[in-house]
Amino acid sequence: MLTTAALSVDAASAPGNPDSFSTQLKLIHERIQRQHPIVSCIEVALHQAPGSTPKTYSTFSKHNTHNDFQGQAVGQKFRGAHDLGRTRRHEAPDFMIDSGTQSALRVPFTVDEQLWGFVFFTAQNKHGFTPRIIKQMHVYTRVITQLVTSEHRSAESLDSTISAILRLNKVSNSESPDHLKRVAHYSRLIAENCATTYSLSRQWIEHLFLFAPLHDIGKIFVPEELLAKPGPLSPKEFAQMKTHTLKGREIIDHMIDSFGYQEDIHHTGMLRNIIALHHESIDGSGYPFGLKDHEIPLEARIVAAADVLDALMTKRPYKDAWSVDKSIRKLCKLAGNRLDPEFVEILASSREELLEIRAACGTRMPAEPGKRGNRLST
């Protein structure tokens, strides 16, 4: 049974909720199928920057949103409409083979005279794309291009706003930019390793990566001397420290109201949950609401594990940095009471990836044993 405090959780951020662009793509596919039932799938592969990893969206359920498209080279090989005979199978993206595709149509699309990607239409019978159907698919590609453009501009606006808010961190020296980057990377590492279990889309994971550095933004309201205190906090000081979760959410609520951001496009519920609920504990001993287990939203449980791990491995006023092995051992002791055991296990089994992230963020790991600190993460 949910507590009354759980009403403050943004349920709309659940990963099962469809992404805006994915939803509209499925609606387009449904409309096409009413006219041309042979069109079994639409796949959109975006190349938003030279050399970037393509981001793909598909109406084939097994590949809802993913990054396993083989790149622009495949798009260039697939010109126009083709039947997928034996000579074409080795060139086809995986989703075509998995969905039983027999013929496919590739249509490139451009934005401001630059190639942004390709739309693939597939059919489960040979010779599926007649000249008439091809002409109509080109029309639908123009509609999809408009959706892509709108989504891209919306994402750019959100990125700019997040960057501006992160600059508020300069008001406080308590959290270094590298710490925020590492928490984002650890969070994405966890999400990628449980994506199948929770049906996480690529867009959901990337929003988690974008939002994770904002988890402690409310600390700008906490006095610097309290954040830098080398010893344990008094009960009064800890009570003041705990206010940063809801203070941070107030900042984000103001941002959402000011810029008109929407849940279905910008995942605002996820952002609010990360900021307000990343100090909730699995056993119900956390704050600000005392939620437990799966009352705590997925994104908050993921960021909590990532944040505690980096707090252990980072030098703070009240502790020295711990080695990765000692930090993992401590993390495992917190599994089941403070942290979600599933996510602790992912981090514990990803030692090499953790070291790579630390190196990429310019951090040297200390040797064993490291001093025991007074606090973990507040």
Secondary structure, 3 states (H helix, E strand, C coil): CCCHHHHHCCHHHCCCCCCHHHHHHHHHHHHHHHHCCCEEEEEEEECCCCCCCCEEEECCHHHCEECCCCCHHHHHHCCEEEECCHHHHCCCCHHHHHCCCCEEEEEEEEECCEEEEEEEEEECCCCCCCHHHHHHHHHHHHHHHHHHHHHHHHHHHHHHHHHHHHHHHHHCCCCCHHHHHHHHHHHHHHHHHCHHHHCCCHHHHHHHHHHHHHCCHHHHHCCHHHHCCCCCCCHHHHHHHHCHHHHHHHHHHHHHHHHCCCHHHHCHHHHHHHHHHCCCCCCCCCCCCCCCHHHCCHHHHHHHHHHHHHHHHCCECCECCCCHHHHHHHHHHHECCCECHHHHHHHHCCHHHHHHHHHHCCCCCCCCCCCCCCCCCC
